[in-house]
Amino acid sequence: MFPILADAEAEPSIIIGLTAITMLVAMFSLLFFVRRLQHKEIMAAIEKGIPLPTKPTTTKGPRWITNISIGVGFLIISLAFLVDFFIGLIHNRITGDFPVFVFLFGIGAAFLVRGLLQRKFQQ
């Protein structure tokens, strides 16, 4: 078994960290395999002599939607650190999760306010 997780009193912050790393590795692996599949399809089309379609020019949506989404994402992630901090207080443990919560919450609030202001003043 995993030596970190073998202890019944494993800190939630360790589990959160391992989960975050696993999610990042999975996300980048999926992106890599999708791009590799697209490359194989393009190369197969070139070998068969099929003309490649031109890439359609995609117009990006309004930037405020992206900023609000990023802000909400950071706020949700920061809440996990806040919950872990309070769990540590209940069990009389001192954790360094509160500064991480404040940092992520500040970034999330900034993106959220930026997105809301962009939406309000959009032409």
Buried (B, 14 or more C-beta within 10 A) or exposed (E): EEEEEEEEEEBBBEEBEBEEEEEEEEEEEEEEEEEEEEEEEEEEEEEEEEEEEEEEEEEEEEEBEBBBEBBBBBBEBBBBBBBBBBBBEEEEBEBEBBEBBEEBBEBBBBBBEBBBEBBEEEE
